Amino acid sequence: MDIFLAVTRIAYVLLFFYAMFIQFKFEWGEEGKDERGKNIASKSYSIVFPLIPLGWLFIELYSSNISALDYETYKLAIWFLVTGLMILHALNITVLKRRY
C-alpha cells in the first residue's frame, strides 16, 4: 500500500509540473499574446479562480464542523486545492485552444 501511495504522489506531482509547463508555454509564447490567446486565458481564469475561495470555504467548513484538521493536514489540503486548480487551469487552456 505504501508503494501505491508513493507512486500516486509522484504521478500527481509530475502531472502538476506538466500542467505548469502547459500554462507557461501558453502564457509566455506567441499564442498567449494575441487576441485569441487572451480570450482563452480570460475564459480559463474565469472558470478556475472563483473555485479558490469556494475550496477554501469547504476546507474551513469541514475543519470547523465535521472534524478538526491539524496543521499538517490543513497544509496538505490547501496544497491539493492550489495544485488541483492549476491542473484544471491547464486542462481548460488545452480544451479551449482546440475549441477556439
Buried (B, 14 or more C-beta within 10 A) or exposed (E): EEEEEEEEEEEBEEBBEEBBEBBEEBEEEEBBEEEEBEEBBEBBEEBBEEBEEEBBEEBEEEBEEEEEBEEEEBEEBEEEBBBBBBBBBBBBBBEBBEEE
